[in-house]
Amino acid sequence: MALVGTRSAQAAEALVELDFGNIHEHPVGPRGLRLSEAVRHANCRRVRLVGYVVAQDQPMPDRFYFSPTPLAMSEHADGEADDLPPSTVVVLLPAAGAPRPAPGRRTEITGTLQIGRLEHADGRVSWLRLQLQPATAEASQPGLTR
């Protein structure tokens, strides 16, 4: 007997292809943005997403922002008043200082999707995260493809 909310090992291993254009439901309703059914279904599953690493003045050692278009943010000048699109995903590195792709370059990332409010140590809040796995002998940059 399976517990409610668990998935079979086969379903958990299946890679889900996500697209930034389908992260939220369209059109936006009277209550604002709402995550799409596809994204909600992909929670806690391995997903692949293609986009761009956001260039930052002060990169964080444990994470970076991943967006549908090449962007740059100036944390010193703008603080939290950045222009990141609502579909931006926070990519969590397996260890602080782990390799990351160069900003402004189209990149494919594979990781485990996490949905829900999370306040990071610096006070920023994320709603969508991709957790990268530690590097294996076969890959020098976990979950990253250029």
Secondary structure, 3 states (H helix, E strand, C coil): CCCCCCCCHHHHHCCEECCHHHCECCCCECCECCECHHHHHHCCCEEEEEEEECEECCCECCEEEEECCCCEECHHHHCCCCCCCCCCEEEECCCCCCCCCCCCCEEEEEEEEEEEEEECCCCCEEEEEEECCCCCCCCCCCCEEC
